[in-house]
Amino acid sequence: MNEIKIFENPEFGKVRTAEINNEIMFCLIDVCKALDITNASNCRSRLKDDGVCNTEVIDSVGRLQLTTFINESNLYRVIFQSRKPSAVKFTDWVTTEVLPSIRKTGQYSIVKDLSNIPNFRNPAEAARAWADQYDRADKAEEILSKEKPKIEFYNTVVESKDAVEMSAVAKLLNKKIGRNNLFQFLREKKVLRENNEPYQEYIDRGWFRVIEQKYTTPEGEIKINIKPLVYQKGIEKINRMLEA
């Protein structure tokens, strides 16, 4: 049975975490409860299978239960499914408190085994202990630095309450793909028509809304330009397509 670490927040309650196969995992039912998602099974069906596993935990009355845990990538996908106004605050709590707390110690408690406490009266052992601590801290900072763009992307998208232009989407995704190349990519994937108008299927799914802009040609002819705007859900879906 994997060791369970519980993090508690006055607003979001308790969230259980575990390290499974050297990866930080979060209890799905706890995350759903914190984000006011009532159907955890439906939420689970929208996640990537390779980031989901079941592990045994002891419940509040001492029974052994098989519980679903999800990795960090799926955690963000769950956050996207939440309509709770404070979902952004939950993301901030996880990324600024929970994950750094785990990574900077490199384990789930400061000391798991009292027999492993260094003998600080021994200069060589004390020096090794301090070196190990700095090494763990450096690695943690390196991980957080690498993941900062991903965290910022999810925070920005979650905070977005309205549809945004494709140029803004290209900047948000941070995939080194410009607006025109993103249009081309979505045309190739049959998400957009040749005139960059979304297929009705994707409008119905809540990815886009369309606005019409009138303009006058130098010859005095009035024409209509179709402009797609992308919702939060569409941004996430496009991001997944680019990662595939």
N, C-alpha and C positions, 0 to 999 in steps of 0.2 A: 504493500500500500504506500502511495506517495505521501510525502510530508505536506501538510496543508498549512498555509499561512493566511491568516484572516486580516484584512484591512477594513477599517471602519470609518465612516464619514457621517456626521450628523444629518446630512441631507439625503444621502444615498444608502445608508445602512451598511450592512456587512457584505463584503465581496471576498470569496475564498479564492486563493491562487495556489498553484502547484507547479513544481518544476518537473516536466515530463519529457524524457529524452533530450535533456539539456535545453528545453524551451519553456519559456514562461507561459503558463496557461491560466485562464480565468473561468470560474464556474458560470456556465451559461445562465442557469436559472437565477443566480444572484444578480448578474448584469441586467437581465430582462426586468427583474423586479426594480432595480435602481432606476431604470429608464422607462418605467411604466409600460412595458411591453407585456401584454397579458397572455399571449399565445407563444410560449417558448418553442413548441414543436414546429409551428409555422415559421418562426424565425430561424430555427435550425435548418430548415429545408433550403434556405437561401444562402447558406454558407458553403465555403469550399471544404470538401470532405477531408482533404489532407491536413486541415488545421483543426480537426475535431477529433476528440477521443473520449472514451469513458474510463473513469477510474473510481476505485472504491473510496468512500469517505464514511465517517461515522456521523450520523445525524444527531439532532438535539436530544433524542431519548436513548442514545447509545447503540442504535442499530447500524449495521453495515449496509450502505446503499451504493448502488452504481450510479454515478453522476456524470453528466456531460461537461467537459471542459473544452474551451476554445483558445486558439493562439491569438497573438496580438493583431495579426492582420484581420482575422474574423471578428475580433472585438470591435474594430472600427466599422466593419460592415453592420454589426448589430447597432452601433450608435447611429448609423445612417437610417436605420429603420425606425428609430424613435422620433416621436413628435413632441417629446417633452421639451419645454422651453429651456430647461437647464442642462440639456445634453452637452452643450459646449463646456459647462462647468464640470461635468462628469469627465469629459475628455481631458480637461486641464488637471483635474485631480489625479487621474491615472498617469498622465505623462509627466507631471511635475513632482508627484509624491510617491505613488505606488511603484512605478517602474524604477525610478532612481534608487529607492530604498532597497529594492531587490538587487539591482545591478551593482551598486557600490559596495555591498557586503559580499556579493558573489554567492550568497546562500540565503536561506529563509529565516535564519536567526543569527544573531551576532556570533554566538558560539554554540555549535551543536553538541560538541563533546568536550567536557571539562578537561579531559586528559590531553586535549590538543592545545591548551593555553600555553603560550610560550613562557619560558623561564627568563624573566627580564633581568634577573641577577647575572645571567650569563651574557656577556657583551655580544658574542657571536650570534647566539640565538635571538637576542633582542634585535640585532641589526637585520637578521633575516626576516623577522616578523614585520618590522617597519618597511622593509623593501617589498615584501609580499603585499602589504596594505597599499602602498603607493602604486604598485603594479596593478592591483585590482581597480583602484580609483582611476588610473590612466585608461584602462580598458573600458571602464564604464563611461568615461567622458568621450572616448572614441566612438562607442556605440551610439550614445545619445547624439553626438555630432552628426553621424551618418544618417540617423533617423529623423533629424530635425526637419528636413524638407517634407517628409511624409506627414509628420505631426502637424506642421503648419498648413499643409494642403487640406487635411481633414478638418482642422479647426476653421479654416476659411470657408470651406464648402458648407459645413454645418451651420455657420453663422449666416450664410446666404439665404435670404427669405424670398427672393424674387429671381426671375430668369435673367441671365446675363448674356452678353454678346459673345460670339465665337472667339473673338480676339482675347477677351478676358479669360475664357475657358483655356485657351492655349497657354496663357501665362500661369494660370492656376495649376495646370497639370504638370508644369515644370518638366516636360519630356523632351525639351529641345526641338519642339515641333511648332512651327508658326501657324498663323491663322489659315493661310491658303493651303498649306500641307494638311492641316487638320480637316478642312473642307474636302480635300481630295481623298483622304483616308476614309471619311464617312460616306463619300460617294461610292468608293470601291466596295465598302461593306454593305451597300444598299440600304443605308440608313437615310441618306439624302438623295434627292433626285439630281439630275444634271444641272438644274437651276438653283441647287442648294436648298430646295424646299424639302422638309422632312416628309417621309412617307407617313400616311395617316396612322399606320400601325404604331409608330413611335410617338406620335402626338397623343394617341389614345393611352399609351403606357405612361404618360406624364413626363416624358423626356424633354419635350419642346413646347413652345407656343410660337406662333407666327404673327408677325406684324407686316402690314403693307405700307410701303412708302411711295408716294407719288413724286415724280420728278419730270422736268421738262427738258427735252433734248434741244440742242442748238437750233434744230429745225423747227422748234415750237411744238413738237409732238409730246403729248402727255403719256407717260408710261408708268407702270407700277412695278416696283421692286419688292420681291418677297424676302424678308429678313427673319431667319430663325433665331430665337432666343432659347437658351438652355436652362432648364431647371436644375435644382440640386440633385435630383435623382438621375437626370441625364448626365450630369458631370461625372457622377460615380460610375455609371455604366460605361461611358466613353473611356474613363480611366482603366476600367477592367479590360476593355477591348484592346487598348494599347499595351497592356501588360501581358496579354495572352500570347 
